[in-house]
């Protein structure tokens, strides 16, 4: 199974999927230092800006994963939701899903996504995926229960065509 990673950071998703036998085709990350790490540890195409990639330059994949920016969703942030400049990059994630039509999507973000704008922004994402034929499920998971010595709650959304 082949995957691509958006908003990769140093690509924890990528590492996990590769350990499951999957092949990383491409990664997209804006931070220069993170891209240096990706190039050292992954054998994949690395791109800098999610706004400049799509069907014209990304290889087709079976799965697209990523955690779009959370600054506008977090209870510690501005709470501008998907209308915010950074968390609004969800719409670039959505555009790329539309263009590449992967069988699977895995999306990660802060639990504030569930409550921002009284749940309306979360509904935007779930409805968008459902309208494109994805069966969708989500859970809030906490890293402390998966061998990580810290509490780090995140919402994970999985969609399958």
C-alpha positions in Angstrom: 0.0 0.0 0.0 1.3 3.5 -0.9 0.7 6.6 1.0 1.4 10.4 0.9 1.7 12.7 3.9 0.5 16.2 4.2 1.6 18.7 7.0 4.2 16.0 7.7 6.3 17.6 10.4 9.0 14.9 11.0 6.3 12.3 10.0 5.2 10.2 12.8 2.4 8.9 10.6 4.9 8.0 8.0 7.1 6.1 10.4 4.1 4.1 11.7 2.8 3.3 8.3 6.2 2.2 7.1 6.6 -0.1 10.1 3.3 -1.6 8.9 4.9 -2.4 5.5 3.5 0.6 3.6 5.5 2.7 1.1 5.8 6.5 1.4 5.6 8.2 -2.0 5.6 11.8 -1.0 5.6 14.2 1.9 4.6 17.9 2.2 6.0 20.1 5.0 6.5 23.8 5.1 9.3 23.9 7.8 12.8 23.8 6.4 14.3 21.8 9.3 11.6 19.2 9.2 12.1 18.8 5.5 15.8 18.1 6.2 14.8 15.4 8.7 12.4 13.9 6.1 15.0 13.7 3.4 17.4 12.0 5.8 15.0 9.4 7.0 12.5 8.7 4.2 12.9 7.7 0.6 10.2 9.9 -0.8 9.6 13.1 -2.7 9.5 16.1 -0.4 7.5 19.2 -1.2 7.4 22.5 0.8 4.0 24.0 0.4 0.6 22.3 0.4 -0.8 25.1 -1.7 1.5 24.2 -4.7 0.9 20.5 -4.9 -1.8 18.3 -6.3 -2.6 15.9 -9.1 -0.1 17.7 -11.4 2.9 16.8 -9.3 1.9 14.2 -6.6 2.0 10.5 -7.4 -1.3 8.6 -6.9 -1.5 6.9 -3.5 -3.8 4.5 -1.7 -3.9 6.6 1.5 -3.3 10.3 2.4 -2.6 11.1 6.0 -1.8 14.3 7.9 -2.6 16.7 10.7 -3.5 20.1 9.4 -2.5 23.1 11.5 -4.3 23.3 14.9 -3.5 26.8 16.0 -7.0 28.1 15.2 -8.8 25.1 16.7 -6.9 24.6 20.0 -8.5 25.8 23.3 -5.1 27.5 23.8 -5.3 29.3 20.5 -7.3 32.0 18.7 -10.4 29.7 18.2 -11.0 31.1 14.7 -11.8 27.6 13.5 -11.5 26.6 9.8 -11.9 30.3 9.0 -8.5 30.9 10.5 -5.4 31.4 8.3 -3.6 28.3 9.5 -6.4 25.8 10.3 -8.1 26.9 7.2 -5.4 24.9 5.3 -7.9 22.0 5.8 -9.3 23.2 2.5 -6.0 22.5 0.8 -6.0 19.0 2.4 -9.5 18.6 1.0 -8.5 19.8 -2.5 -5.7 17.3 -2.6 -8.0 14.4 -1.5 -10.5 15.5 -4.3 -7.7 15.5 -6.9 -6.1 12.2 -6.0 -9.1 10.3 -4.7 -7.2 7.9 -2.4 -9.0 4.9 -1.0 -8.2 5.9 2.6 -7.6 9.1 4.5 -6.3 9.5 8.0 -6.6 12.9 9.6 -5.3 14.0 13.0 -5.9 17.2 15.1 -6.6 18.6 18.5 -9.8 17.7 20.4 -10.8 21.4 20.0 -11.8 20.5 16.5 -14.8 18.8 18.0 -16.1 21.9 19.8 -15.0 24.9 17.8 -18.0 26.9 16.5 -20.2 24.5 18.5 -19.1 21.5 16.4 -19.9 23.2 13.0 -16.3 23.0 11.8 -16.0 19.3 12.6 -19.3 18.8 10.8 -17.8 20.5 7.7 -15.0 18.0 7.6 -17.2 14.9 8.2 -19.9 16.0 5.8 -17.3 16.9 3.1 -15.8 13.4 3.4 -19.2 11.7 3.4 -20.3 13.7 0.3 -17.4 12.2 -1.6 -18.3 8.7 -0.6 -16.0 8.1 2.4 -17.3 6.0 5.3 -16.0 7.9 8.3 -15.2 7.2 11.9 -13.4 9.2 14.6 -12.0 8.8 18.0 -10.1 10.8 20.6 -7.0 8.9 21.6 -4.5 9.9 24.3 -0.8 9.1 23.8 -0.3 8.1 27.4 -2.2 4.9 26.7 0.1 4.0 23.8 3.6 4.0 25.4 4.3 7.7 25.4 5.1 9.3 28.8 2.8 12.3 28.3 -0.8 13.1 28.0 -1.5 14.2 24.4 -5.1 13.9 23.3 -5.8 14.0 19.6 -8.8 13.3 17.4 -8.2 10.9 14.6 -10.6 10.7 11.6 -10.4 7.7 9.3 -12.2 7.6 6.0 -12.5 4.8 3.5 -14.1 4.8 0.0 
